[in-house]
């Protein structure tokens, strides 16, 4: 993952959206939003690695004047069985829900043009 953070690419875009759900048990909220977590500032073992990854991803975007927007989304994941129990439901909804994607794009149509 660290090597991926060093790879070029995101700065080629005009707009970058980071979409995260605090209900997602697979991708940590701060990680999906590419933000520094308070624990990273205190973690002597991995904190500097996390800080460096965030910097590797964000610095090129800032230098290229890329418009970065972070979205926080919430889903109705009650009663979703095993997916809800293992906190996978919101993660899957972010990736596979055609209704969510259509709604998200329609609400942000100006951003995508």
N, CA, C and O atoms as a printed pandas DataFrame, in Angstrom:
     atom_number atom_name residue_name chain_id  residue_number  x_coord  y_coord  z_coord
0              1         N          UNK        A               1    0.821   -1.185    0.000
1              2        CA          UNK        A               1    0.000    0.000    0.000
2              3         C          UNK        A               1    0.870    1.256    0.000
3              4         O          UNK        A               1    0.542    2.257   -0.637
4              5         N          UNK        A               2    1.968    1.181    0.717
5              6        CA          UNK        A               2    2.848    2.353    0.763
6              7         C          UNK        A               2    3.384    2.685   -0.632
7              8         O          UNK        A               2    3.389    3.846   -1.042
8              9         N          UNK        A               3    3.833    1.655   -1.354
9             10        CA          UNK        A               3    4.355    1.889   -2.704
10            11         C          UNK        A               3    3.280    2.463   -3.624
11            12         O          UNK        A               3    3.573    3.299   -4.478
12            13         N          UNK        A               4    2.040    2.015   -3.449
13            14        CA          UNK        A               4    0.938    2.578   -4.238
14            15         C          UNK        A               4    0.750    4.064   -3.931
15            16         O          UNK        A               4    0.424    4.848   -4.823
16            17         N          UNK        A               5    0.954    4.446   -2.679
17            18        CA          UNK        A               5    0.791    5.860   -2.317
18            19         C          UNK        A               5    1.841    6.732   -2.988
19            20         O          UNK        A               5    1.642    7.937   -3.143
20            21         N          UNK        A               6    2.953    6.132   -3.385
21            22        CA          UNK        A               6    4.017    6.878   -4.051
22            23         C          UNK        A               6    3.818    6.980   -5.559
23            24         O          UNK        A               6    4.482    7.777   -6.222
24            25         N          UNK        A               7    2.909    6.178   -6.100
25            26        CA          UNK        A               7    2.694    6.140   -7.549
26            27         C          UNK        A               7    1.953    7.385   -8.027
27            28         O          UNK        A               7    1.066    7.887   -7.337
28            29         N          UNK        A               8    2.315    7.879   -9.200
29            30        CA          UNK        A               8    1.602    9.039   -9.745
30            31         C          UNK        A               8    0.223    8.629  -10.254
31            32         O          UNK        A               8   -0.055    7.444  -10.439
32            33         N          UNK        A               9   -0.620    9.603  -10.472
33            34        CA          UNK        A               9   -1.901    9.270  -11.073
34            35         C          UNK        A               9   -3.036   10.194  -10.714
35            36         O          UNK        A               9   -3.676   10.757  -11.602
36            37         N          UNK        A              10   -3.303   10.365   -9.432
37            38        CA          UNK        A              10   -4.458   11.172   -9.038
38            39         C          UNK        A              10   -4.326   12.621   -9.470
39            40         O          UNK        A              10   -5.329   13.291   -9.714
40            41         N          UNK        A              11   -3.110   13.106   -9.564
41            42        CA          UNK        A              11   -2.923   14.514   -9.933
42            43         C          UNK        A              11   -3.241   14.766  -11.404
43            44         O          UNK        A              11   -3.243   15.915  -11.847
44            45         N          UNK        A              12   -3.510   13.707  -12.163
45            46        CA          UNK        A              12   -3.903   13.857  -13.563
46            47         C          UNK        A              12   -5.358   14.281  -13.704
47            48         O          UNK        A              12   -5.789   14.685  -14.784
48            49         N          UNK        A              13   -6.113   14.190  -12.622
49            50        CA          UNK        A              13   -7.525   14.524  -12.649
50            51         C          UNK        A              13   -7.761   15.972  -12.241
51            52         O          UNK        A              13   -6.962   16.567  -11.518
52            53         N          UNK        A              14   -8.857   16.519  -12.710
53            54        CA          UNK        A              14   -9.267   17.874  -12.338
54            55         C          UNK        A              14   -9.970   17.849  -10.979
55            56         O          UNK        A              14   -9.806   18.766  -10.174
56            57         N          UNK        A              15  -10.742   16.809  -10.732
57            58        CA          UNK        A              15  -11.514   16.640   -9.496
58            59         C          UNK        A              15  -11.276   15.255   -8.930
59            60         O          UNK        A              15  -11.221   14.278   -9.676
60            61         N          UNK        A              16  -11.134   15.163   -7.626
61            62        CA          UNK        A              16  -10.999   13.880   -6.937
62            63         C          UNK        A              16  -11.995   13.856   -5.793
63            64         O          UNK        A              16  -12.047   14.775   -4.977
64            65         N          UNK        A              17  -12.787   12.788   -5.744
65            66        CA          UNK        A              17  -13.764   12.610   -4.669
66            67         C          UNK        A              17  -13.325   11.450   -3.793
67            68         O          UNK        A              17  -12.998   10.373   -4.289
68            69         N          UNK        A              18  -13.321   11.676   -2.493
69            70        CA          UNK        A              18  -13.089   10.600   -1.543
70            71         C          UNK        A              18  -14.416   10.367   -0.834
71            72         O          UNK        A              18  -14.955   11.273   -0.197
72            73         N          UNK        A              19  -14.937    9.158   -0.945
73            74        CA          UNK        A              19  -16.240    8.827   -0.368
74            75         C          UNK        A              19  -16.022    7.783    0.710
75            76         O          UNK        A              19  -15.416    6.739    0.468
76            77         N          UNK        A              20  -16.526    8.077    1.918
77            78        CA          UNK        A              20  -16.305    7.175    3.043
78            79         C          UNK        A              20  -17.553    7.091    3.907
79            80         O          UNK        A              20  -18.358    8.021    3.968
80            81         N          UNK        A              21  -17.688    5.958    4.566
81            82        CA          UNK        A              21  -18.782    5.768    5.511
82            83         C          UNK        A              21  -18.207    5.337    6.856
83            84         O          UNK        A              21  -17.400    4.410    6.917
84            85         N          UNK        A              22  -18.616    6.000    7.927
85            86        CA          UNK        A              22  -18.155    5.565    9.247
86            87         C          UNK        A              22  -18.699    4.193    9.619
87            88         O          UNK        A              22  -18.230    3.578   10.576
88            89         N          UNK        A              23  -19.689    3.709    8.867
89            90        CA          UNK        A              23  -20.267    2.384    9.114
90            91         C          UNK        A              23  -19.443    1.275    8.461
91            92         O          UNK        A              23  -19.671    0.095    8.729
92            93         N          UNK        A              24  -18.493    1.643    7.611
93            94        CA          UNK        A              24  -17.668    0.682    6.890
94            95         C          UNK        A              24  -16.653    0.076    7.849
95            96         O          UNK        A              24  -15.791    0.781    8.373
96            97         N          UNK        A              25  -16.753   -1.204    8.073
97            98        CA          UNK        A              25  -15.840   -1.896    8.966
98            99         C          UNK        A              25  -14.617   -2.449    8.265
99           100         O          UNK        A              25  -13.742   -3.020    8.916
100          101         N          UNK        A              26  -14.535   -2.293    6.955
101          102        CA          UNK        A              26  -13.404   -2.825    6.194
102          103         C          UNK        A              26  -12.368   -1.753    5.876
103          104         O          UNK        A              26  -11.172   -1.963    6.075
104          105         N          UNK        A              27  -12.826   -0.606    5.385
105          106        CA          UNK        A              27  -11.918    0.499    5.080
106          107         C          UNK        A              27  -12.112    1.567    6.150
107          108         O          UNK        A              27  -13.176    2.185    6.208
108          109         N          UNK        A              28  -11.120    1.799    6.992
109          110        CA          UNK        A              28  -11.282    2.809    8.043
110          111         C          UNK        A              28  -11.690    4.160    7.455
111          112         O          UNK        A              28  -11.200    4.565    6.401
112          113         N          UNK        A              29  -12.578    4.835    8.142
113          114        CA          UNK        A              29  -13.135    6.103    7.690
114          115         C          UNK        A              29  -12.043    7.099    7.313
115          116         O          UNK        A              29  -12.084    7.670    6.223
116          117         N          UNK        A              30  -11.072    7.316    8.192
117          118        CA          UNK        A              30   -9.999    8.278    7.937
118          119         C          UNK        A              30   -9.139    7.851    6.748
119          120         O          UNK        A              30   -8.616    8.694    6.019
120          121         N          UNK        A              31   -8.996    6.549    6.559
121          122        CA          UNK        A              31   -8.190    6.043    5.458
122          123         C          UNK        A              31   -8.879    6.275    4.117
123          124         O          UNK        A              31   -8.243    6.706    3.155
124          125         N          UNK        A              32  -10.180    5.988    4.055
125          126        CA          UNK        A              32  -10.936    6.192    2.814
126          127         C          UNK        A              32  -10.992    7.673    2.440
127          128         O          UNK        A              32  -11.088    8.017    1.261
128          129         N          UNK        A              33  -10.933    8.533    3.428
129          130        CA          UNK        A              33  -10.956    9.983    3.174
130          131         C          UNK        A              33   -9.551   10.560    2.986
131          132         O          UNK        A              33   -9.397   11.755    2.734
132          133         N          UNK        A              34   -8.541    9.721    3.109
133          134        CA          UNK        A              34   -7.134   10.113    3.013
134          135         C          UNK        A              34   -6.874   11.282    3.962
135          136         O          UNK        A              34   -6.495   12.379    3.552
136          137         N          UNK        A              35   -7.093   11.002    5.235
137          138        CA          UNK        A              35   -6.888   11.995    6.289
138          139         C          UNK        A              35   -6.004   11.413    7.386
139          140         O          UNK        A              35   -5.923   10.196    7.558
140          141         N          UNK        A              36   -5.360   12.281    8.106
141          142        CA          UNK        A              36   -4.531   11.868    9.232
142          143         C          UNK        A              36   -5.441   11.567   10.422
143          144         O          UNK        A              36   -6.331   12.351   10.753
144          145         N          UNK        A              37   -5.207   10.436   11.049
145          146        CA          UNK        A              37   -5.956   10.048   12.237
146          147         C          UNK        A              37   -5.152   10.466   13.475
147          148         O          UNK        A              37   -3.923   10.394   13.483
148          149         N          UNK        A              38   -5.853   10.894   14.498
149          150        CA          UNK        A              38   -5.180   11.348   15.729
150          151         C          UNK        A              38   -4.256   10.277   16.304
151          152         O          UNK        A              38   -3.205   10.599   16.859
152          153         N          UNK        A              39   -4.638    9.009   16.176
153          154        CA          UNK        A              39   -3.796    7.927   16.702
154          155         C          UNK        A              39   -2.460    7.846   15.969
155          156         O          UNK        A              39   -1.451    7.441   16.547
156          157         N          UNK        A              40   -2.459    8.233   14.700
157          158        CA          UNK        A              40   -1.210    8.186   13.927
158          159         C          UNK        A              40   -0.170    9.143   14.492
159          160         O          UNK        A              40    1.031    8.877   14.437
160          161         N          UNK        A              41   -0.637   10.243   15.029
161          162        CA          UNK        A              41    0.283   11.223   15.587
162          163         C          UNK        A              41    0.985   10.698   16.836
163          164         O          UNK        A              41    2.051   11.185   17.213
164          165         N          UNK        A              42    0.375    9.697   17.474
165          166        CA          UNK        A              42    0.931    9.153   18.720
166          167         C          UNK        A              42    1.543    7.771   18.559
167          168         O          UNK        A              42    2.173    7.268   19.489
168          169         N          UNK        A              43    1.372    7.150   17.405
169          170        CA          UNK        A              43    1.835    5.779   17.195
170          171         C          UNK        A              43    3.317    5.771   16.798
171          172         O          UNK        A              43    3.659    6.183   15.690
172          173         N          UNK        A              44    4.196    5.308   17.695
173          174        CA          UNK        A              44    5.632    5.343   17.401
174          175         C          UNK        A              44    6.057    4.329   16.337
175          176         O          UNK        A              44    7.105    4.492   15.711
176          177         N          UNK        A              45    5.254    3.287   16.128
177          178        CA          UNK        A              45    5.646    2.238   15.190
178          179         C          UNK        A              45    5.155    2.522   13.764
179          180         O          UNK        A              45    5.944    2.464   12.820
180          181         N          UNK        A              46    3.858    2.828   13.598
181          182        CA          UNK        A              46    3.289    2.990   12.265
182          183         C          UNK        A              46    2.802    4.406   11.953
183          184         O          UNK        A              46    2.416    4.694   10.820
184          185         N          UNK        A              47    2.820    5.262   12.922
185          186        CA          UNK        A              47    2.313    6.615   12.725
186          187         C          UNK        A              47    3.003    7.363   11.606
187          188         O          UNK        A              47    2.346    8.002   10.783
188          189         N          UNK        A              48    4.324    7.290   11.569
189          190        CA          UNK        A              48    5.056    8.022   10.526
190          191         C          UNK        A              48    4.769    7.447    9.139
191          192         O          UNK        A              48    4.790    8.173    8.145
192          193         N          UNK        A              49    4.503    6.149    9.078
193          194        CA          UNK        A              49    4.171    5.518    7.791
194          195         C          UNK        A              49    2.835    6.044    7.298
195          196         O          UNK        A              49    2.694    6.392    6.125
196          197         N          UNK        A              50    1.855    6.104    8.188
197          198        CA          UNK        A              50    0.532    6.613    7.813
198          199         C          UNK        A              50    0.619    8.072    7.383
199          200         O          UNK        A              50    0.059    8.453    6.355
200          201         N          UNK        A              51    1.306    8.874    8.152
201          202        CA          UNK        A              51    1.466   10.289    7.810
202          203         C          UNK        A              51    2.135   10.460    6.442
203          204         O          UNK        A              51    1.749   11.321    5.651
204          205         N          UNK        A              52    3.124    9.640    6.186
205          206        CA          UNK        A              52    3.831    9.707    4.908
206          207         C          UNK        A              52    2.910    9.304    3.753
207          208         O          UNK        A              52    2.957    9.921    2.689
208          209         N          UNK        A              53    2.087    8.292    3.943
209          210        CA          UNK        A              53    1.157    7.865    2.890
210          211         C          UNK        A              53    0.145    8.968    2.572
211          212         O          UNK        A              53   -0.141    9.234    1.404
212          213         N          UNK        A              54   -0.388    9.602    3.602
213          214        CA          UNK        A              54   -1.333   10.709    3.379
214          215         C          UNK        A              54   -0.627   11.821    2.615
215          216         O          UNK        A              54   -1.185   12.376    1.669
216          217         N          UNK        A              55    0.576   12.141    3.014
217          218        CA          UNK        A              55    1.345   13.182    2.333
218          219         C          UNK        A              55    1.649   12.799    0.877
219          220         O          UNK        A              55    1.554   13.634   -0.023
220          221         N          UNK        A              56    2.012   11.538    0.657
221          222        CA          UNK        A              56    2.309   11.063   -0.697
222          223         C          UNK        A              56    1.102   11.220   -1.615
223          224         O          UNK        A              56    1.252   11.537   -2.795
224          225         N          UNK        A              57   -0.078   11.001   -1.081
225          226        CA          UNK        A              57   -1.299   11.097   -1.892
226          227         C          UNK        A              57   -1.768   12.534   -2.072
227          228         O          UNK        A              57   -2.198   12.918   -3.159
228          229         N          UNK        A              58   -1.686   13.322   -1.017
229          230        CA          UNK        A              58   -2.268   14.666   -1.052
230          231         C          UNK        A              58   -1.342   15.736   -1.644
231          232         O          UNK        A              58   -1.815   16.654   -2.313
232          233         N          UNK        A              59   -0.062   15.629   -1.411
233          234        CA          UNK        A              59    0.872   16.662   -1.900
234          235         C          UNK        A              59    0.759   16.872   -3.411
235          236         O          UNK        A              59    0.640   18.019   -3.842
236          237         N          UNK        A              60    0.791   15.811   -4.243
237          238        CA          UNK        A              60    0.667   16.041   -5.688
238          239         C          UNK        A              60   -0.670   16.687   -6.082
239          240         O          UNK        A              60   -0.732   17.456   -7.041
240          241         N          UNK        A              61   -1.727   16.374   -5.346
241          242        CA          UNK        A              61   -3.029   16.974   -5.645
242          243         C          UNK        A              61   -3.012   18.468   -5.363
243          244         O          UNK        A              61   -3.539   19.263   -6.141
244          245         N          UNK        A              62   -2.407   18.840   -4.251
245          246        CA          UNK        A              62   -2.305   20.258   -3.900
246          247         C          UNK        A              62   -1.416   21.004   -4.893
247          248         O          UNK        A              62   -1.738   22.119   -5.304
248          249         N          UNK        A              63   -0.309   20.393   -5.272
249          250        CA          UNK        A              63    0.614   21.031   -6.204
250          251         C          UNK        A              63   -0.011   21.219   -7.584
251          252         O          UNK        A              63    0.298   22.185   -8.281
252          253         N          UNK        A              64   -0.894   20.292   -7.981
253          254        CA          UNK        A              64   -1.538   20.361   -9.295
254          255         C          UNK        A              64   -2.867   21.116   -9.247
255          256         O          UNK        A              64   -3.584   21.178  -10.245
256          257         N          UNK        A              65   -3.193   21.686   -8.096
257          258        CA          UNK        A              65   -4.457   22.411   -7.927
258          259         C          UNK        A              65   -5.685   21.566   -8.239
259          260         O          UNK        A              65   -6.652   22.064   -8.817
260          261         N          UNK        A              66   -5.654   20.310   -7.865
261          262        CA          UNK        A              66   -6.786   19.410   -8.058
262          263         C          UNK        A              66   -7.843   19.737   -7.014
263          264         O          UNK        A              66   -7.523   19.944   -5.843
264          265         N          UNK        A              67   -9.081   19.783   -7.431
265          266        CA          UNK        A              67  -10.195   20.020   -6.521
266          267         C          UNK        A              67  -10.506   18.714   -5.784
267          268         O          UNK        A              67  -10.925   17.739   -6.408
268          269         N          UNK        A              68  -10.307   18.687   -4.479
269          270        CA          UNK        A              68  -10.537   17.496   -3.662
270          271         C          UNK        A              68  -11.776   17.719   -2.797
271          272         O          UNK        A              68  -11.896   18.728   -2.103
272          273         N          UNK        A              69  -12.688   16.756   -2.855
273          274        CA          UNK        A              69  -13.904   16.809   -2.045
274          275         C          UNK        A              69  -14.026   15.483   -1.302
275          276         O          UNK        A              69  -13.825   14.410   -1.872
276          277         N          UNK        A              70  -14.358   15.579   -0.024
277          278        CA          UNK        A              70  -14.564   14.388    0.804
278          279         C          UNK        A              70  -16.040   14.301    1.174
279          280         O          UNK        A              70  -16.633   15.265    1.659
280          281         N          UNK        A              71  -16.619   13.126    0.935
281          282        CA          UNK        A              71  -18.020   12.883    1.265
282          283         C          UNK        A              71  -18.120   11.839    2.370
283          284         O          UNK        A              71  -17.395   10.844    2.386
284          285         N          UNK        A              72  -19.033   12.096    3.281
285          286        CA          UNK        A              72  -19.367   11.131    4.333
286          287         C          UNK        A              72  -20.774   10.637    4.050
287          288         O          UNK        A              72  -21.716   11.428    3.994
288          289         N          UNK        A              73  -20.919    9.329    3.869
289          290        CA          UNK        A              73  -22.232    8.768    3.558
290          291         C          UNK        A              73  -22.664    7.796    4.649
291          292         O          UNK        A              73  -21.841    7.138    5.285
292          293         N          UNK        A              74  -23.971    7.728    4.846
293          294        CA          UNK        A              74  -24.571    6.819    5.829
294          295         C          UNK        A              74  -25.627    5.981    5.138
295          296         O          UNK        A              74  -26.374    6.479    4.295
296          297         N          UNK        A              75  -25.688    4.725    5.490
297          298        CA          UNK        A              75  -26.646    3.807    4.902
298          299         C          UNK        A              75  -27.538    3.224    5.991
299          300         O          UNK        A              75  -27.155    3.178    7.160
300          301         N          UNK        A              76  -28.724    2.782    5.602
301          302        CA          UNK        A              76  -29.594    2.049    6.504
302          303         C          UNK        A              76  -29.149    0.594    6.437
303          304         O          UNK        A              76  -29.583   -0.154    5.561
304          305         N          UNK        A              77  -28.291    0.197    7.354
305          306        CA          UNK        A              77  -27.734   -1.155    7.325
306          307         C          UNK        A              77  -28.294   -2.043    8.431
307          308         O          UNK        A              77  -27.780   -3.134    8.676
308          309         N          UNK        A              78  -29.333   -1.582    9.088
309          310        CA          UNK        A              78  -29.960   -2.406   10.113
310          311         C          UNK        A              78  -30.623   -3.606    9.464
311          312         O          UNK        A              78  -31.209   -3.496    8.387
312          313         N          UNK        A              79  -30.530   -4.743   10.117
313          314        CA          UNK        A              79  -31.181   -5.941    9.616
314          315         C          UNK        A              79  -30.554   -6.493    8.354
315          316         O          UNK        A              79  -31.243   -7.135    7.560
316          317         N          UNK        A              80  -29.275   -6.264    8.147
317          318        CA          UNK        A              80  -28.620   -6.758    6.942
318          319         C          UNK        A              80  -27.916   -8.086    7.177
319          320         O          UNK        A              80  -27.062   -8.479    6.383
320          321         N          UNK        A              81  -28.262   -8.783    8.256
321          322        CA          UNK        A              81  -27.713  -10.110    8.513
322          323         C          UNK        A              81  -26.228  -10.113    8.781
323          324         O          UNK        A              81  -25.696   -9.238    9.464
324          325         N          UNK        A              82  -25.567  -11.117    8.230
325          326        CA          UNK        A              82  -24.138  -11.301    8.468
326          327         C          UNK        A              82  -23.325  -10.091    8.000
327          328         O          UNK        A              82  -22.381   -9.683    8.676
328          329         N          UNK        A              83  -23.682   -9.519    6.856
329          330        CA          UNK        A              83  -22.952   -8.339    6.362
330          331         C          UNK        A              83  -22.989   -7.197    7.365
331          332         O          UNK        A              83  -21.996   -6.491    7.545
332          333         N          UNK        A              84  -24.127   -7.013    8.015
333          334        CA          UNK        A              84  -24.233   -5.966    9.023
334          335         C          UNK        A              84  -23.429   -6.296   10.264
335          336         O          UNK        A              84  -22.803   -5.423   10.865
336          337         N          UNK        A              85  -23.451   -7.563   10.641
337          338        CA          UNK        A              85  -22.730   -8.004   11.835
338          339         C          UNK        A              85  -21.223   -7.839   11.686
339          340         O          UNK        A              85  -20.550   -7.409   12.623
340          341         N          UNK        A              86  -20.699   -8.173   10.532
341          342        CA          UNK        A              86  -19.243   -8.071   10.336
342          343         C          UNK        A              86  -18.837   -6.723    9.735
343          344         O          UNK        A              86  -17.691   -6.526    9.330
344          345         N          UNK        A              87  -19.800   -5.805    9.687
345          346        CA          UNK        A              87  -19.567   -4.427    9.234
346          347         C          UNK        A              87  -19.088   -4.355    7.787
347          348         O          UNK        A              87  -18.279   -3.502    7.424
348          349         N          UNK        A              88  -19.598   -5.254    6.986
349          350        CA          UNK        A              88  -19.264   -5.272    5.569
350          351         C          UNK        A              88  -20.347   -4.598    4.732
351          352         O          UNK        A              88  -20.083   -4.199    3.598
352          353         N          UNK        A              89  -21.548   -4.465    5.262
353          354        CA          UNK        A              89  -22.690   -3.974    4.488
354          355         C          UNK        A              89  -22.433   -2.592    3.881
355          356         O          UNK        A              89  -22.662   -2.395    2.687
356          357         N          UNK        A              90  -21.965   -1.640    4.680
357          358        CA          UNK        A              90  -21.729   -0.291    4.166
358          359         C          UNK        A              90  -20.609   -0.289    3.130
359          360         O          UNK        A              90  -20.669    0.457    2.154
360          361         N          UNK        A              91  -19.600   -1.109    3.334
361          362        CA          UNK        A              91  -18.494   -1.197    2.383
362          363         C          UNK        A              91  -19.010   -1.658    1.022
363          364         O          UNK        A              91  -18.662   -1.081   -0.008
364          365         N          UNK        A              92  -19.827   -2.680    1.022
365          366        CA          UNK        A              92  -20.389   -3.219   -0.216
366          367         C          UNK        A              92  -21.327   -2.209   -0.861
367          368         O          UNK        A              92  -21.325   -2.056   -2.083
368          369         N          UNK        A              93  -22.133   -1.517   -0.051
369          370        CA          UNK        A              93  -23.058   -0.521   -0.598
370          371         C          UNK        A              93  -22.306    0.600   -1.308
371          372         O          UNK        A              93  -22.759    1.099   -2.339
372          373         N          UNK        A              94  -21.168    0.994   -0.764
373          374        CA          UNK        A              94  -20.362    2.027   -1.422
374          375         C          UNK        A              94  -19.869    1.561   -2.783
375          376         O          UNK        A              94  -19.752    2.365   -3.708
376          377         N          UNK        A              95  -19.583    0.287   -2.911
377          378        CA          UNK        A              95  -18.986   -0.234   -4.132
378          379         C          UNK        A              95  -19.988   -0.751   -5.156
379          380         O          UNK        A              95  -19.765   -0.633   -6.361
380          381         N          UNK        A              96  -21.095   -1.328   -4.678
381          382        CA          UNK        A              96  -21.965   -2.057   -5.593
382          383         C          UNK        A              96  -23.390   -1.551   -5.717
383          384         O          UNK        A              96  -24.145   -2.064   -6.543
384          385         N          UNK        A              97  -23.775   -0.589   -4.946
385          386        CA          UNK        A              97  -25.167   -0.143   -4.999
386          387         C          UNK        A              97  -25.378    0.794   -6.181
387          388         O          UNK        A              97  -24.964    1.953   -6.153
388          389         N          UNK        A              98  -26.023    0.279   -7.211
389          390        CA          UNK        A              98  -26.300    1.088   -8.389
390          391         C          UNK        A              98  -27.191    2.274   -8.031
391          392         O          UNK        A              98  -27.022    3.365   -8.576
392          393         N          UNK        A              99  -28.133    2.066   -7.123
393          394        CA          UNK        A              99  -29.015    3.158   -6.688
394          395         C          UNK        A              99  -28.197    4.261   -6.013
395          396         O          UNK        A              99  -28.417    5.445   -6.271
396          397         N          UNK        A             100  -27.260    3.877   -5.155
397          398        CA          UNK        A             100  -26.405    4.870   -4.499
398          399         C          UNK        A             100  -25.570    5.628   -5.522
399          400         O          UNK        A             100  -25.494    6.855   -5.479
400          401         N          UNK        A             101  -24.950    4.907   -6.433
401          402        CA          UNK        A             101  -24.084    5.541   -7.428
402          403         C          UNK        A             101  -24.883    6.501   -8.306
403          404         O          UNK        A             101  -24.434    7.616   -8.571
404          405         N          UNK        A             102  -26.061    6.076   -8.759
405          406        CA          UNK        A             102  -26.902    6.955   -9.577
406          407         C          UNK        A             102  -27.292    8.218   -8.806
407          408         O          UNK        A             102  -27.223    9.328   -9.334
408          409         N          UNK        A             103  -27.696    8.032   -7.565
409          410        CA          UNK        A             103  -28.087    9.178   -6.743
410          411         C          UNK        A             103  -26.894   10.103   -6.509
411          412         O          UNK        A             103  -27.012   11.323   -6.628
412          413         N          UNK        A             104  -25.766    9.526   -6.183
413          414        CA          UNK        A             104  -24.565   10.302   -5.916
414          415         C          UNK        A             104  -24.175   11.135   -7.132
415          416         O          UNK        A             104  -23.879   12.324   -7.010
416          417         N          UNK        A             105  -24.176   10.508   -8.299
417          418        CA          UNK        A             105  -23.804   11.214   -9.526
418          419         C          UNK        A             105  -24.837   12.285   -9.863
419          420         O          UNK        A             105  -24.467   13.388  -10.265
420          421         N          UNK        A             106  -26.119   11.981   -9.705
421          422        CA          UNK        A             106  -27.143   12.979  -10.030
422          423         C          UNK        A             106  -27.064   14.180   -9.090
423          424         O          UNK        A             106  -27.315   15.308   -9.514
424          425         N          UNK        A             107  -26.722   13.958   -7.830
425          426        CA          UNK        A             107  -26.613   15.046   -6.860
426          427         C          UNK        A             107  -25.365   15.908   -7.116
427          428         O          UNK        A             107  -25.287   17.054   -6.673
428          429         N          UNK        A             108  -24.417   15.348   -7.819
429          430        CA          UNK        A             108  -23.136   16.028   -8.069
430          431         C          UNK        A             108  -22.871   16.202   -9.557
431          432         O          UNK        A             108  -21.717   16.260   -9.983
432          433         N          UNK        A             109  -23.923   16.284  -10.337
433          434        CA          UNK        A             109  -23.800   16.353  -11.799
434          435         C          UNK        A             109  -22.854   17.463  -12.264
435          436         O          UNK        A             109  -22.036   17.238  -13.157
436          437         N          UNK        A             110  -22.952   18.649  -11.677
437          438        CA          UNK        A             110  -22.092   19.767  -12.068
438          439         C          UNK        A             110  -20.620   19.444  -11.833
439          440         O          UNK        A             110  -19.748   19.891  -12.579
440          441         N          UNK        A             111  -20.361   18.677  -10.805
441          442        CA          UNK        A             111  -18.993   18.332  -10.445
442          443         C          UNK        A             111  -18.370   17.417  -11.487
443          444         O          UNK        A             111  -17.170   17.494  -11.750
444          445         N          UNK        A             112  -19.197   16.539  -12.088
445          446        CA          UNK        A             112  -18.674   15.548  -13.032
446          447         C          UNK        A             112  -18.577   16.059  -14.463
447          448         O          UNK        A             112  -18.047   15.365  -15.331
448          449         N          UNK        A             113  -19.077   17.253  -14.719
449          450        CA          UNK        A             113  -19.035   17.778  -16.099
450          451         C          UNK        A             113  -17.744   18.514  -16.353
451          452         O          UNK        A             113  -17.530   19.023  -17.453
